[in-house]
Amino acid sequence: MDNKQETPPKIADTRSNLDKLNSGLLMLGVKREMDEPEYQVLGQQTFTHHAIQSQHTYSSEVIRVLNELKLTTALMAEVEDRKEVGGAVFEPEEVITYYSGVFFDLVHQLKDKLFQLIAAITIDLNEPLKARYRDLSGKQIQKFLEANQQKLTELDIYDLLAIWRKEDGPIGITLYRRTQHHHFRSRLQLNHDFQQLKMSRIMLDPIASGQLTEYGRQRMAEIGQTSFKKLKDDTVDKQRKTTSAIEANLNCIADKLVEGYKVPTNQLEQAKIGAAYTEHLGSLQVPANEASKDKIPSEVKPLIDGILQLASDLGDQVVSVYLVGSVGRGEFVAGVSDINFYVITKNQKPIAFDSEKPLTLMVLSEKDFLSQEHQKDRFVCWSDGVLLSGTEFTFSDKDFPKPGTLLTLLLNRDAIDRLEAMKTEITNLQSPSALQLRLYSIKLSRIILDYAFGVAMANKPSYTASRKKKISYAKEAFPNDRLILTMEQVYYKGIVKQADLAVIIDAFLKNNRKNYEKMLDIEKKVNEASNRSS
């Protein structure tokens, strides 16, 4: 039996060049968004991304107006009877005049949007900011053609665009008639059939028709019917020919733009971009909490039982007990990892617990735990905690910043203060033991490695609670940063001398204060923008 999978048959791409350009520009915008995740999570956009997005917006507008041209002609083709609107009666020829005006307007609108599209696509992102924006209304279109003739000629679209400035051919004539229709006399009402139709209506008026013989009335009715049909058919035919000429022109231009700017139009290529974007969106979310009781190593369980007994002794004073960190993730490393607990109480009060193992016991009242000041603690319990007993607090990703600068600040806002306090403690140590230095070495390396991961996350948003993955992410982001490599070694098995601890802290603070201030400035701008929008 042959298990070889058959290659799926190729499906012909029947999309127009304009549709291909539009979808390709959308994908370019998606790719740019993936290249700038640090701005995306802040709800901000670079000029380059805005420019690419404008390209797709204008191409969508061109397609919209083209479709409205077709819709207008289709509606005109269905006109048969008079319309009554708000007490006013409109004869069929007046409805046709109205649709003709709409058609003329749409062609003029399409011209403007086409040139805005060309300006957006051909823009030089290396130009000074003010020079990048172009007002292409009115006479500026001709200036644009003249100023960019060489570039447009190289793209082989100069002559195609020049058609929109001429007064001959279906497009040029329509634009000329639009000017006449809106600013002077509507040429449609000078049409022989239109005037014959109006004459017929006048003569068939009850007063005037009394002066006609039966044959005369019948002849006038025939003239009216024939003139109306010819007026409508001729107008619809001209509009369809104009629309066909416009569509052919746009598709030729789109084809040249796709080729000239390497716009991705292949549907398989676009599907790959879409799949990558789906994964990208996932990276901008905090991943699901992977901690569980099943991952807790047996050597730690007696300690957990002791904490639970303490909570039980306190009775209904305790609301919740959370275990957070490496223990619940199954990444506990004896002699390196801390064991961290959160005890949430109705009314905060000190809780004493003796342990030979490195243990952190954070006690917070429920009110404090839910305050803005302790958002970081809530995030840690939500993203990396295991509920051991009591009530589980319900949070979602909407309660916290997305991976990026704001989450980096949430998790590392106290990093500099902690390092400065640690330096003071280390300086005041008198003949510290190897164990003391080892504990300070671990503490220092954690703060620096977490901060390095935070900076990497701010530059390229993606979050993980795993320390091992954090270190890997930071090393990938900063492959030449010797401090990260050194701190990784220190974290797992190193002891830093007392004097060197202070030197490392000073060097780190000197090199990272500007980074920290820059993130604070970004946070300030984001908050100001948020306040303005609200």
N, C-alpha and C positions, 0 to 999 in steps of 0.2 A: 504494500500500500504506500503510495507516494504522499508523504506528509509536507511536501514543499508548498509553502503558501503562495497563492497566486498574487501577482502584482495588481493592485486595484486599477481599473481602467481610468485613463486620463479623461477628465471632464473639460470640455472646451470652455474657455473664459469668454463669455459673451458680453461682458461689460464694455461700455463705451470708454474711449480714452479719457474722457472727462471724469467718469466714475472711478477709473483706475487711479488717476491723479489724486482725486479726493481721498480715496482710501489709503493711498500711499503717503499722502501728507499727514493723515491721521496717525499712521504708524510711525512716521518720523517724530511726531509730537510725543507719542508714547515712549519711543526710545530715548528722547531727550529727558522725559520725566524720570525714566529709570536711571539716567546718568546723573540726575540731580536730586536724589532722595532726601538729602539734608534740607533742601528748600521745601520739598513736597510736604514733609511732616509738620513744617511750620506754617503751611498754608501760604507760602511765598513762591515767587516765580522769578527766574532770571530773565534778562532781556532776550537772550537767545531763545529760551523756551517760549516766551511770549510771541516772538517773531514767527517761530514755526507754527505755533497755535493759530496766529493770525492768518497764515497761509491756508491752513485747513478751513478756518472760518470763512474766508473769502471764497474759497473754492466751493464750499457748501452753499454760500449765498448765490453764486453763479448758477449752480444746479437748481436751486430753489426758484430763482427768477425765470430760468429757462422752462421749468415745468409750469410755472404760472402763465407763461406765454401760451403754452399748449392748452392749458385749462381755459384761458380767456377765449381762445379761438373756438374751443369745443362748446363753451357756453353760448357764444355768438351763433354758432351753427344751429342751436336749438331754439333760437328766437322765432316765434310765430305770431304771438298775440301781444296786445297792449298790456302794460303793467300799471297797476294802481298802487301808489306808495304815499301814505300819509295824506290821502285826499287828492293828490295830484295824479293825473293820467299821462302815461308815457306811451306814445305810439311805438310800434316795433322798430321803425327806422331811427327813432330817438334812442332806443335801447342799443341799437347797433352803433350809433354815434358814441354812446357812453363806453361801450366795450372797445371801440377803436381808440378812444382816448386812453383807456387803461392799457391797451396794447402798446401804444406809443410810449407811454410812461415807463412801462416795463423794459422796453428796448433801451431807453435812455438809462434806466437804473442798471441794467445789465452791463452797459458800456462802463459806467463808473466802477462797478464792482470788479469787472474784468481787469481794469487798469490798477485797481488797488491790489488785486491778487498778484499781478505781474510785479508791482513795486515791492510787495511783501516777499516774493520769492527771490527777486534779484537784489535784494538789499545787501549791502556790504556790512557785515557785523563788526568789521574792524574800523569802520568810520567813527568819527566823534559822535557822541550820543545825539546831539541836535541834528546832525546831518542825516541820521537814519530815518527820520520821519518825513514823509512827503505828503503834501496836500495836493491831491490830483483832481480837484474839482475844476470844472470849467476849462479855462485856457491852460491850466497847469498840465493837462494831458499832452498837449502839443510840445510843451517845454520838456516834459519827461521823455517823449519820443526822441527829441533832438539831443538831449543830454546823454541818453543811453543808447544812441543809435548803434554804436559799435558792438556793445554787449548784446543787444537785441538781434542784431544781424548775425552775430556768431551763433546765437541760439536758433537762428532761422525763423524768427517770429516777427521781425520788424514789419515786413510787408503785410503779414496777417493782421497786425495791430493797426497799421495805417489805414486799412479798409474802414475802420470805425471813425476816421476823421474825414473821409471823402463824402461827396454829395451825390455819388452815383452808385449803382448796384442796389440790391434789395435792402441792405443794412443802411447805407448812406441815405437813400431816399426816405426810408422810414424815419430816420432821425431828423431829416429836414422837415418832413410832414409833422413830426411831433412839435417842432418849434412853431410851425404855422398854426397847428391846432391849439396850442396853449397860449401863444403870444399874439397871434393875428387872427386870420379867418380860418376856420376848419375847412380844409379842401373837400372833405367828404360831402359837405352840404352844397358844394358847387357841382357835385357829380350830376350828370344828366339824369340818371335813374332816380336819384334822390329827389331832384326837382320835379320829375314826372310823377313820382309818388305823392309828393306834397300837392301838386296840382290836382291829382285824382281825388285826394281827400277833400280839398276845397270844393271841387265840383260835385262831390257826392254828399256834401252837407245838405241837410233837409231844405234850406232856403234856396241854395243854388241849384240843387237837383231838380227843383220844380221848373226850371227853365229848359231842362233837357228832355229830349224824346226818350222813349223806352230804350231805343237803340243806343242813344247817347249815354244813358246811364250805364247800360251794359258794357259799352266800349270803355268808359272811364274806369269801371270796376276791373276790366281786363288789363288796362294800362297799369293800374295800381298793383295788381297781383304780379304781373310780369316784371314791373320795375322793382318791386320789393324782392322778388326771388333773384333777379339779376344783381341787384345791389348787395344782397346778403352773400350770394354765391361768389361774386367777384371779390368782395372784401375778405371772406373766409379764405379764398384761394390765395390772395396776395399775402395774407398773414401766414398761411402755411408755408408758402415759398420763402418768405422772410425768415420764419423760424427754422426752416431746413438749412438756409444759408448760414444763419447764426450758429446752429448746432454743428455744421460742418467746420466752420471757422474755429469754434471753441475746441472741437476734438483735434483739429490739426495743431492748435497751440498747445493743448494738453500733451499731445504726443511728443512735441519738441521739448517741453519742460521736463517730462519724465526722463527723456533721454539725456538732456543737458545737465540735470541735477541728480541723476541716479536715484530717482524716487522709487522705493520698493513697491512694485505693483504685483509681483508674483504672489498668487494666493497662498502657496505653500510657505513662502517666506513670511508673509503677513501672519499666517497662522502660528508660525514659530515665535514671532514677536509677541503675539497675543498670549501664547502659553508662558513666555518668559515674564510678561507683565503680570500674569496671575500669580506666579511665584513671587514676583517683586512685591506685590501688594501684601502677600503673606509675611514677608520679611519686615514690613512696616508695622506689624502687630506684635504685641507681646505674646509669645507662644504659650500654649496651655500649660498649666502647672503640672509638672511630671512627678512631683514629690508624692509619696504615699507611705503608709505604715509598713507595707510589705517590703520596702527597701531599707528599713532600719536594721542595722547590723545587731546581732545578738549581744555583743559586748556593751552596747549602749543602752539596752533595754532596762537593766536594773536602775540606771540613773533616771530614765524616763518614769519608771514606776515610782521612784522617790518623789519626783516632781508632781505626779498625779496624786500621790498620797497627801502631799502638802496641800494641794488644791482641794482635796476632799476634806481635810481637816478644817479648812477655812469655810466650808459649807457654801451657802448660797451667796457668799460675798464674791466668789469667783464666777465670772461670766463665761470666759473662754480660756483655753490653754492651747497655744500653737507651738509646734516645733518648726523651726525654719533653718534653711541652709543645707549643707552637704549631707547631713545625716539622712534626711528624708529623700534626697535625690539618689542615694546609694553611692555617693562619692566620698564618703567619710574616710579620711586618712589619719590613722592614729598618730598622735604626737604632732600633728600639723593642724588638723581641723578643729575649730571650736564647736561647741554644742550650744545652740542658741534657742532660747525659749521666750515666748511672749505670754505673759499672764495678764489678762484683761479683767479688772475688778469693777465692782459697782462704785467703790470709793477707794481711790489709790492709797496704799499704805505700804511701808517697807516689808519685804518678805525675805527672811534669811534662809539660806540653804548652803550647806557645806558639801563640797565635792572635791575629790582629788583630780578629777578631769577638768580641762579648760572649759569653763561654762560661762555663758552670758545669760542673765535672767532679767528681762525687761518687764517691769511692772507698770501698767498704765491703767488709769480709770477709763471706763467706757467713754466718758465725755471727752477726755483728752485724746483717746485713740481715734475718735471720729472728728477731731479738730483738724484745721488746715495745717497746723504746725506739725502734725504727725502723719501727713499724707505718705511720707516715705515708709513709715512702719506699716501702714495699711497695704501699701504696694508689696512690701516684702512678704507679708502674710498671705496676700492674695495670689501672688505669682510664684511663691517658693515655699509655702507653708503647709504643714499638715495639722489639721485640727485633732488634738489629742482628747479633749473633753470640752463639754459645754456647748454654747451656741456658736454656730458658724456665721460669720458676717458675710453678707452677700455684696460683692462688688463686680464691676465689669471694666472692660478696657476704656470705656467712656469716662471713668472716674480718674484716669491717670493720663499723663502725657504719652504720646506715641514714642517709639524708639527714635532717638535723635537728641538734639541739644537740650530740650526741656527735660527729658528724662535723665540725661546726664547730670544736669543741675540738681534735679530732685534727689538723685542717689549720691551725689558727691559735693553737695553744697557746703558741707562741714569739713571737707577733706583738708583744706589749708589750715583751718583752726585746729583740727586734730593733730596735724603734723607739728604745728608750732607748740602746742601743749606737750606733745611727745618729746620735742627737742628740749624743752625746759625740764621735763622729768629725767631724761637721759643725762643732761648736764649735771643735775643734782645727785645722781647716783654715786654712792661711795663704794668703791671696789665691788662692782656688780658681779654676780656669779654667772657661770656659763648658761645656766637655765634662764636667768633674767635676760641676758643678752639674746638668747634664742627666742624668747617670747617677744621681745621688742623687735627682733629681726622679722619674725612672722607678721607682727602687727604692721610694721612699716611696709613690708612687701605687699601685703593685702591692699593697703591704702593706695600705694603707687600703681599697682597692677589694675585695681578697679578704676582708678582715674584714667589710666592709659586706655583701658577698654572704653570708658565713657567718651574720651576724645575721639577714638576710632568710631564709636557709634554715632557721635555727632556729625562726623564727616561722611559716614556711610551707614545710615540707620539699619540696625539689626540688633535684637536683644536676645540674650541667653542668661539664665540664672547660674549655669554651670561655670565654676571658676576655671576649670580646665579649658572650656571652650572660650571663655573670656580672654585667657592668656593667649590662646591660639589666634583669636581674632585681632588682638592688639599687635601680636608679632607679624601677622600678615599685613596689617595696615602700616606698621612702622618697622620694616625688616632690618633697618640699620640702626635702630635705637638700642644701644648697648645696655642702657639702664633696665629696659624691660627684660632682656635676657638675663642680666645679673639678678634682678629681683625674682625671676622665676626660679633660679637656682637657690637663692636664699630662702624662698618660701618653702621649698620641699626639704632642704637639708642644711642650709647655711647658717652661720653665726657671724654677725657683723660686729666688729670691735666698737667699743663705746665711742671713741673719737670719730670713727668712720660713719657711725649712725648720724651724728650731727652734721657731718659734711654732706652726706647724701641728701638729708632733709633740706639743707641750705641750697644745694645745687638744684634740687627739684623745684623748690619754691621760686627760685630765681627764673627758671626756664618756663614755668607754667602759670605764673600770675597773669601774664598777658592773655594767655588762652582762656583763663577763667574769667577775666574781665570782659573779653570779647563775647563769651557765652552769656554773661550777665547783660551785656548790651543788646544782644539778640533777643533775650527774654523780655527786656524792657520794650523793645520795638514791637514784638509780637503782642504783648499786653496792651500797648497803646493802640495798635491796629484793631485789636479785639474790642477795646472800649469804644473806639470810633464807630465800628460796625454795629455795636449794640445800642 
